[in-house]
Amino acid sequence: MPYIKSDKRQPIDELLISITEHISQLPLEEQDGALNYMITKLLKSVYTPSYFNYNRAVGLINCIGEEWYRRQIAPYEDKKILENGDV
């Protein structure tokens, strides 16, 4: 997860409120596309074209995926194993 100081989070969180409300109200089949579009636009706005920056962006994307799995999905799967038994 992004371990940034709480005073740095608040301005970002405030900006995200309207975006998350909008995307969560879209039909389910449109939410992933909207998130993909938003993230792509953010990356294109922050990272200017260069191998160095593209490498940074890909590293960021990969770390987000790994951290999401570690913090959100793995605990959920562990809980379901306890509830339903292992494979």
N, C-alpha and C positions, 0 to 999 in steps of 0.2 A: 504494500500500500504506500501511497505517497506520504512519506514522513516529513511534512513541512510544518513549521511552527503555526500554532493556531491563529495568530494574528495575520498570517498570510492566507489562511483558508477562508476566512469570513468574506472578504471581497469576492472571491471566486464563487463561494457557495451562494452568495446573493445573486450573482449573475446567472447561475445555473438554474435557479428556481423556475423562471418562465420557460426555459428550454425543456427541463425535465417534465414540467406540467404539460407542455404541448405534446411532447413525444409520448408520454404515458397515456394521453387521451386519444392518440391515433389508433386506428384498427390494428390489431395484433400483427397482421401480415405486412403492415407498413412501418412498424417500429424499428426493425433491424436496419432497413434501408435508410431511415431518417438518422439513426445513430451513426451509421457508416458515413453518410453524407456529412454530418456535423464534424465527426472526427477527422475526416479527410480534409475538410475546409480548414479546421484548426491547424493540422499539420502543414498544409500548404501555406498558411499565413505565417507560421512561426519559423519553418525551416526553408531557407533560401536554397535554390538548386545547387548542390555540390555533393560529391561523393561523401565527404565528411558529414554533412548534415543528413543526407539520406541514411547513412550508417547509424547516426544518432537516433533518427526516427524509428528505424527498424528495431534497434535495440530497445527503445522505449516501448514499442508495441509488443515485442516479445516478453519483456519484463512485466507489462500489465497483464498479459495472458497467464504467465506463470504465477504471479502473485494472486490474481483472481482465483485460480485453481486452488492454490495453497490456503487462502484465507476463507473462501466461500464454498467451493465445491467439495474439497476433501472433508471438511467437518460435516457437511451435509451427508456425504456418502458414508462416513463413519457412523453417523446417527442411524441411517437406514440399515446398515449392517447389524447394529444392535437390535433394531426393531424387527427385522425380517430374517436375520441370519445371513451368513456369508455364502458366497457362491460355492 
